[in-house]
């Protein structure tokens, strides 16, 4: 099972305050544990919302809204993508994270099999092809 772990933003992350060496060291140690256990698929910090944008979709209309965004508690500062056996295992890993304050959300990622009959053999083949292309590009450093 894959789980997206969403690290919520706070006043400092939204202000662009960079973490201290101590925080980066603790985070590096935690990420090292995730890698050694074979559960980390990806993980990154995000720039503040002032450097971001949102695209609102209404039918065929697309509206771009530039950051910053007001509701800090609803914004993200980073993420991990974990491959674990259960939600409980994901929770146990995140309880060990070095964060001292804030909130971290854990959400299961859909797998192709979760879509039932809607995932036709053609769509499944397309999904497999796209994943293979993405992995090849990542491996090649593109």
N, CA, C and O of each residue as an XYZ file, in Angstrom:
568
protein
N       0.834     -1.175      0.000
C       0.000      0.000      0.000
C       0.885      1.246      0.000
O       1.908      1.316      0.681
N       0.456      2.205     -0.777
C       1.180      3.477     -0.786
C       0.376      4.512     -0.013
O      -0.853      4.551     -0.082
N       1.097      5.348      0.723
C       0.466      6.416      1.480
C       1.195      7.725      1.204
O       2.423      7.795      1.251
N       0.404      8.765      0.914
C       0.945     10.108      0.779
C       0.857     10.741      2.159
O      -0.217     10.815      2.756
N       1.985     11.191      2.650
C       2.057     11.831      3.954
C       2.247     13.316      3.692
O       3.254     13.728      3.116
N       1.280     14.117      4.117
C       1.252     15.545      3.828
C       1.624     16.342      5.069
O       0.935     16.281      6.087
N       2.702     17.080      4.978
C       3.169     17.900      6.089
C       2.530     19.273      5.939
O       2.752     19.966      4.947
N       1.743     19.656      6.923
C       1.034     20.938      6.868
C       1.995     22.094      7.074
O       2.978     21.988      7.808
N       1.691     23.203      6.408
C       2.496     24.417      6.523
C       2.227     25.095      7.869
O       1.234     24.815      8.542
N       3.130     25.984      8.235
C       2.929     26.833      9.403
C       3.398     28.245      9.050
O       3.830     28.500      7.926
N       3.311     29.152     10.011
C       3.673     30.543      9.769
C       5.097     30.667      9.239
O       5.349     31.430      8.307
N       6.033     29.915      9.833
C       7.434     29.998      9.415
C       7.648     29.457      8.003
O       8.328     30.087      7.193
N       7.070     28.289      7.705
C       7.269     27.710      6.366
C       6.664     28.608      5.295
O       7.215     28.732      4.201
N       5.539     29.230      5.605
C       4.908     30.141      4.639
C       5.684     31.447      4.492
O       5.603     32.103      3.454
N       6.432     31.827      5.520
C       7.254     33.038      5.450
C       8.591     32.761      4.768
O       9.388     33.678      4.564
N       8.839     31.489      4.412
C      10.088     31.149      3.743
C      11.254     30.966      4.696
O      12.407     30.942      4.266
N      10.966     30.833      6.007
C      12.023     30.604      6.987
C      12.576     29.203      6.770
O      11.845     28.215      6.842
N      13.869     29.131      6.505
C      14.506     27.842      6.252
C      14.780     27.129      7.570
O      15.053     27.772      8.584
N      14.708     25.798      7.554
C      14.985     25.045      8.781
C      16.447     25.179      9.205
O      17.335     25.406      8.383
N      16.665     25.036     10.490
C      18.024     25.110     11.033
C      18.814     23.859     10.647
O      18.249     22.868     10.183
N      20.111     23.923     10.844
C      20.971     22.768     10.607
C      20.529     21.590     11.463
O      20.546     20.445     11.011
N      20.129     21.876     12.712
C      19.678     20.814     13.618
C      18.429     20.122     13.075
O      18.328     18.896     13.109
N      17.484     20.908     12.576
C      16.242     20.336     12.029
C      16.558     19.533     10.770
O      16.044     18.429     10.592
N      17.400     20.083      9.898
C      17.772     19.365      8.674
C      18.505     18.067      8.992
O      18.305     17.058      8.315
N      19.348     18.086     10.014
C      20.067     16.883     10.429
C      19.095     15.825     10.937
O      19.209     14.653     10.578
N      18.143     16.231     11.768
C      17.145     15.296     12.296
C      16.283     14.731     11.170
O      15.968     13.541     11.160
N      15.904     15.586     10.227
C      15.086     15.131      9.105
C      15.889     14.172      8.223
O      15.354     13.164      7.762
N      17.147     14.473      7.991
C      18.002     13.584      7.210
C      18.139     12.219      7.866
O      18.121     11.193      7.186
N      18.274     12.204      9.180
C      18.385     10.941      9.917
C      17.089     10.138      9.781
O      17.129      8.928      9.556
N      15.942     10.809      9.918
C      14.654     10.132      9.786
C      14.475      9.587      8.366
O      14.048      8.446      8.185
N      14.800     10.400      7.367
C      14.687      9.945      5.971
C      15.612      8.757      5.714
O      15.261      7.842      4.969
N      16.787      8.772      6.327
C      17.728      7.650      6.203
C      17.095      6.366      6.739
O      17.240      5.304      6.133
N      16.399      6.457      7.862
C      15.703      5.294      8.428
C      14.631      4.782      7.470
O      14.486      3.574      7.278
N      13.879      5.710      6.867
C      12.835      5.322      5.912
C      13.442      4.593      4.707
O      12.900      3.590      4.243
N      14.572      5.108      4.206
C      15.237      4.495      3.055
C      15.773      3.113      3.424
O      15.577      2.153      2.679
N      16.445      3.007      4.564
C      17.005      1.719      4.989
C      15.925      0.664      5.194
O      16.159     -0.524      4.968
N      14.743      1.100      5.622
C      13.629      0.168      5.822
C      12.926     -0.165      4.500
O      12.082     -1.059      4.452
N      13.279      0.559      3.428
C      12.692      0.296      2.121
C      11.281      0.809      1.956
O      10.539      0.308      1.111
N      10.891      1.800      2.746
C       9.515      2.297      2.660
C       9.392      3.663      1.981
O       8.287      4.049      1.600
N      10.483      4.400      1.819
C      10.418      5.731      1.226
C      10.473      5.651     -0.298
O      11.447      5.157     -0.865
N       9.424      6.141     -0.955
C       9.403      6.217     -2.414
C       9.796      7.616     -2.890
O      10.429      7.769     -3.934
N       9.415      8.636     -2.114
C       9.741     10.023     -2.452
C       9.484     10.873     -1.223
O       8.735     10.479     -0.329
N      10.099     12.021     -1.184
C       9.863     12.956     -0.091
C      10.580     14.258     -0.370
O      11.759     14.267     -0.723
N       9.866     15.355     -0.211
C      10.446     16.666     -0.498
C       9.750     17.732      0.336
O       8.619     17.553      0.789
N      10.451     18.843      0.527
C       9.844     20.036      1.095
C       9.331     20.913     -0.042
O       9.786     20.806     -1.181
N       8.389     21.772      0.281
C       7.787     22.644     -0.732
C       8.075     24.110     -0.419
O       8.126     24.512      0.743
N       8.262     24.895     -1.468
C       8.407     26.343     -1.312
C       7.097     26.909     -0.766
O       6.055     26.263     -0.874
N       7.137     28.116     -0.176
C       5.914     28.727      0.342
C       4.884     28.955     -0.767
O       5.225     29.012     -1.949
N       3.630     29.084     -0.364
C       2.558     29.269     -1.348
C       2.702     30.578     -2.117
O       2.100     30.728     -3.180
N       3.484     31.531     -1.606
C       3.704     32.788     -2.324
C       4.394     32.550     -3.668
O       4.315     33.386     -4.568
N       5.071     31.407     -3.799
C       5.738     31.062     -5.056
C       4.895     30.100     -5.891
O       5.335     29.639     -6.945
N       3.689     29.798     -5.421
C       2.839     28.828     -6.105
C       1.650     29.453     -6.795
O       1.490     30.673     -6.822
N       0.833     28.606     -7.342
C      -0.399     29.019     -8.023
C      -1.411     27.890     -7.889
O      -1.055     26.744     -7.616
N      -2.666     28.235     -8.086
C      -3.745     27.254     -8.151
C      -4.463     27.462     -9.478
O      -4.556     28.579     -9.987
N      -4.963     26.371    -10.018
C      -5.774     26.462    -11.234
C      -7.172     25.977    -10.863
O      -7.358     24.815    -10.501
N      -8.144     26.868    -10.953
C      -9.534     26.519    -10.651
C     -10.200     26.079    -11.952
O     -10.171     26.798    -12.951
N     -10.805     24.882    -11.925
C     -11.461     24.311    -13.096
C     -12.968     24.403    -12.916
O     -13.526     23.892    -11.945
N     -13.609     25.053    -13.856
C     -15.070     25.175    -13.859
C     -15.530     24.861    -15.275
O     -15.520     25.729    -16.149
N     -15.937     23.598    -15.497
C     -16.257     23.176    -16.855
C     -15.006     23.279    -17.703
O     -13.966     22.726    -17.345
N     -15.094     23.979    -18.825
C     -13.928     24.146    -19.689
C     -13.117     25.396    -19.335
O     -12.060     25.629    -19.921
N     -13.595     26.191    -18.397
C     -12.911     27.419    -17.991
C     -11.816     27.113    -16.975
O     -12.017     26.310    -16.063
N     -10.667     27.748    -17.132
C      -9.543     27.603    -16.215
C      -9.137     28.985    -15.719
O      -8.872     29.889    -16.512
N      -9.090     29.139    -14.401
C      -8.696     30.396    -13.787
C      -7.457     30.154    -12.939
O      -7.440     29.253    -12.100
N      -6.418     30.957    -13.156
C      -5.180     30.838    -12.406
C      -5.209     31.828    -11.252
O      -5.488     33.013    -11.435
N      -4.916     31.318    -10.060
C      -4.864     32.137     -8.859
C      -3.445     32.031     -8.324
O      -2.995     30.951     -7.943
N      -2.744     33.155     -8.296
C      -1.380     33.167     -7.789
C      -1.368     33.233     -6.265
O      -2.240     33.851     -5.654
N      -0.362     32.584     -5.652
C      -0.199     32.644     -4.208
C       0.315     34.011     -3.810
O       0.651     34.810     -4.684
N       0.388     34.306     -2.540
C       0.188     33.395     -1.411
C      -1.285     33.146     -1.125
O      -2.159     33.896     -1.560
N      -1.535     32.083     -0.390
C      -2.893     31.707     -0.034
C      -3.085     31.936      1.459
O      -2.171     31.712      2.253
N      -4.269     32.380      1.833
C      -4.530     32.879      3.180
C      -4.553     31.808      4.272
O      -3.971     32.017      5.336
N      -5.191     30.697      4.044
C      -5.405     29.703      5.094
C      -4.178     28.811      5.289
O      -4.102     27.723      4.717
N      -3.228     29.268      6.088
C      -1.988     28.521      6.314
C      -2.264     27.102      6.771
O      -1.569     26.178      6.349
N      -3.268     26.901      7.629
C      -3.528     25.566      8.175
C      -3.965     24.576      7.107
O      -3.952     23.369      7.351
N      -4.352     25.056      5.932
C      -4.765     24.171      4.848
C      -3.678     23.994      3.790
O      -3.897     23.311      2.790
N      -2.527     24.593      3.998
C      -1.447     24.535      3.025
C      -0.444     23.445      3.380
O      -0.395     22.969      4.514
N       0.352     23.063      2.391
C       1.353     22.013      2.577
C       2.761     22.593      2.557
O       3.055     23.538      1.825
N       3.623     22.003      3.380
C       5.027     22.414      3.419
C       5.943     21.323      2.894
O       7.121     21.571      2.638
N       5.407     20.106      2.730
C       6.230     19.017      2.244
C       5.439     17.724      2.211
O       4.266     17.680      2.581
N       6.111     16.665      1.755
C       5.429     15.378      1.655
C       6.425     14.232      1.689
O       7.619     14.410      1.445
N       5.905     13.058      1.996
C       6.591     11.781      1.805
C       5.624     10.879      1.056
O       4.410     10.995      1.223
N       6.141     10.001      0.251
C       5.346      8.936     -0.342
C       5.956      7.639      0.181
O       7.108      7.315     -0.106
N       5.153      6.902      0.959
C       5.640      5.691      1.622
C       4.975      4.450      1.045
O       3.797      4.479      0.686
N       5.726      3.371      0.957
C       5.222      2.052      0.573
C       5.298      1.187      1.827
O       6.381      0.770      2.235
N       4.137      0.919      2.437
C       4.071      0.153      3.672
C       2.946     -0.872      3.581
O       2.198     -0.887      2.603
N       2.823     -1.717      4.582
C       1.821     -2.785      4.566
C       0.436     -2.335      5.012
O      -0.561     -2.980      4.688
N       0.367     -1.211      5.769
C      -0.921     -0.792      6.315
C      -0.881      0.678      6.734
O       0.185      1.284      6.850
N      -2.071      1.231      6.956
C      -2.156      2.598      7.468
C      -1.491      2.676      8.837
O      -0.833      3.664      9.163
N      -1.668      1.631      9.631
C      -1.067      1.610     10.964
C       0.462      1.705     10.897
O       1.084      2.387     11.711
N       1.057      1.015      9.917
C       2.514      1.100      9.761
C       2.927      2.509      9.357
O       3.925      3.028      9.857
N       2.165      3.136      8.451
C       2.459      4.516      8.054
C       2.381      5.439      9.265
O       3.234      6.308      9.446
N       1.369      5.251     10.081
C       1.214      6.069     11.292
C       2.399      5.877     12.224
O       2.931      6.849     12.760
N       2.817      4.631     12.421
C       3.952      4.365     13.306
C       5.220      5.058     12.812
O       5.982      5.603     13.611
N       5.447      5.037     11.493
C       6.614      5.730     10.952
C       6.525      7.227     11.221
O       7.495      7.836     11.673
N       5.371      7.819     10.946
C       5.244      9.277     11.069
C       5.282      9.715     12.531
O       5.714     10.830     12.821
N       4.853      8.887     13.433
C       4.971      9.211     14.856
C       6.431      9.352     15.264
O       6.735     10.014     16.257
N       7.337      8.736     14.507
C       8.776      8.822     14.786
C       9.438     10.026     14.111
O      10.630     10.261     14.310
N       8.688     10.786     13.322
C       9.277     11.920     12.603
C       9.789     12.963     13.593
O       9.317     13.024     14.728
N      10.751     13.784     13.169
C      11.360     14.744     14.088
C      10.552     16.017     14.311
O      11.017     16.915     15.013
N       9.358     16.124     13.736
C       8.575     17.347     13.913
C       8.188     17.538     15.372
O       7.800     16.589     16.054
N       8.298     18.767     15.839
C       7.957     19.099     17.221
C       6.577     19.731     17.331
O       5.939     19.648     18.380
N       6.115     20.358     16.265
C       4.810     21.010     16.258
C       4.172     20.835     14.893
O       4.860     20.575     13.905
N       2.855     20.979     14.841
C       2.160     20.947     13.565
C       1.365     19.670     13.385
O       1.206     18.862     14.301
N       0.880     19.527     12.186
C       0.008     18.401     11.860
C       0.485     17.742     10.576
O       0.911     18.411      9.635
N       0.406     16.417     10.556
C       0.810     15.641      9.393
C      -0.365     14.748      9.016
O      -0.874     13.997      9.848
N      -0.785     14.830      7.780
C      -1.927     14.049      7.293
C      -1.432     12.837      6.507
O      -0.465     12.938      5.751
N      -2.087     11.705      6.683
C      -1.705     10.461      6.011
C      -2.896      9.995      5.182
O      -3.981      9.773      5.720
N      -2.694      9.844      3.860
C      -3.776      9.439      2.968
C      -3.308      8.311      2.066
O      -2.231      8.387      1.473
N      -4.115      7.268      1.963
C      -3.775      6.149      1.085
C      -3.914      6.572     -0.370
O      -4.841      7.293     -0.737
N      -2.974      6.111     -1.191
C      -2.978      6.388     -2.625
C      -3.775      5.283     -3.321
O      -3.595      4.102     -3.024
N      -4.648      5.667     -4.240
C      -5.405      4.677     -4.999
C      -4.473      3.824     -5.849
O      -3.492      4.318     -6.405
N      -4.788      2.553     -5.941
C      -4.121      1.629     -6.851
C      -5.093      1.348     -7.992
O      -6.299      1.536     -7.832
N      -4.592      0.905     -9.130
C      -5.440      0.637    -10.291
C      -6.581     -0.315     -9.936
O      -7.700     -0.140    -10.420
N      -6.319     -1.305     -9.110
C      -7.340     -2.287     -8.750
C      -8.489     -1.678     -7.952
O      -9.578     -2.251     -7.903
N      -8.260     -0.524     -7.327
C      -9.322      0.130     -6.554
C     -10.454      0.659     -7.438
O     -11.546      0.932     -6.940
N     -10.208      0.806     -8.731
C     -11.198      1.389     -9.632
C     -12.138      0.361    -10.249
O     -13.025      0.719    -11.023
N     -11.950     -0.909     -9.915
C     -12.856     -1.959    -10.376
C     -12.977     -2.021    -11.890
O     -11.989     -1.892    -12.613
N     -14.225     -2.224    -12.367
C     -14.479     -2.385    -13.796
C     -14.223     -1.118    -14.604
O     -14.075     -1.183    -15.824
N     -14.168      0.037    -13.933
C     -13.891      1.287    -14.648
C     -12.483      1.297    -15.224
O     -12.209      1.994    -16.201
N     -11.591      0.520    -14.617
C     -10.220      0.433    -15.106
C     -10.158     -0.689    -16.139
O      -9.890     -1.845    -15.810
N     -10.409     -0.326    -17.384
C     -10.435     -1.298    -18.480
C      -9.023     -1.819    -18.750
O      -8.047     -1.208    -18.313
N      -8.904     -2.939    -19.461
C      -7.563     -3.425    -19.816
C      -6.750     -2.377    -20.580
O      -5.535     -2.288    -20.406
N      -7.417     -1.584    -21.425
C      -6.713     -0.538    -22.181
C      -6.180      0.539    -21.238
O      -5.040      0.985    -21.372
N      -7.019      0.953    -20.278
C      -6.576      1.968    -19.326
C      -5.462      1.435    -18.428
O      -4.532      2.167    -18.088
N      -5.555      0.176    -18.049
C      -4.518     -0.451    -17.235
C      -3.200     -0.523    -18.001
O      -2.137     -0.266    -17.436
N      -3.267     -0.870    -19.285
C      -2.062     -0.911    -20.119
C      -1.449      0.486    -20.239
O      -0.230      0.646    -20.176
N      -2.304      1.489    -20.413
C      -1.814      2.868    -20.487
C      -1.133      3.262    -19.179
O      -0.057      3.860    -19.199
N      -1.745      2.936    -18.052
C      -1.176      3.236    -16.734
C       0.191      2.584    -16.573
O       1.139      3.218    -16.110
N       0.286      1.316    -16.958
C       1.565      0.601    -16.867
C       2.618      1.245    -17.755
O       3.767      1.404    -17.342
N       2.234      1.619    -18.978
C       3.168      2.260    -19.908
C       3.664      3.592    -19.356
O       4.858      3.886    -19.417
N       2.745      4.401    -18.815
C       3.128      5.710    -18.279
C       4.055      5.566    -17.067
O       5.006      6.333    -16.917
N       3.778      4.592    -16.211
C       4.655      4.363    -15.054
C       6.057      3.942    -15.514
O       7.059      4.398    -14.963
N       6.118      3.069    -16.525
C       7.410      2.620    -17.048
C       8.175      3.788    -17.665
O       9.384      3.903    -17.465
N       7.494      4.653    -18.411
C       8.147      5.818    -19.021
C       8.660      6.760    -17.947
O       9.771      7.281    -18.047
N       7.851      6.979    -16.923
C       8.253      7.867    -15.830
C       9.470      7.314    -15.103
O      10.409      8.051    -14.802
N       9.453      6.017    -14.822
C      10.591      5.390    -14.137
C      11.854      5.483    -14.985
O      12.939      5.728    -14.457
N      11.722      5.290    -16.291
C      12.885      5.376    -17.183
C      13.454      6.790    -17.193
O      14.672      6.967    -17.172
N      12.590      7.788    -17.223
C      13.054      9.184    -17.223
C      13.731      9.519    -15.900
O      14.758     10.197    -15.871
N      13.151      9.042    -14.816
C      13.731      9.295    -13.505
C      15.108      8.662    -13.396
O      16.052      9.275    -12.899
N      15.208      7.431    -13.867
C      16.487      6.715    -13.823
C      17.533      7.412    -14.684
O      18.712      7.444    -14.331
N      17.097      7.975    -15.824
C      18.016      8.652    -16.734
C      18.358     10.055    -16.249
O      19.248     10.704    -16.798
N      17.653     10.526    -15.221
C      17.937     11.856    -14.685
C      17.306     12.978    -15.459
O      17.755     14.120    -15.364
N      16.274     12.685    -16.227
C      15.603     13.737    -17.014
C      14.533     14.397    -16.213
O      13.863     15.304    -16.707
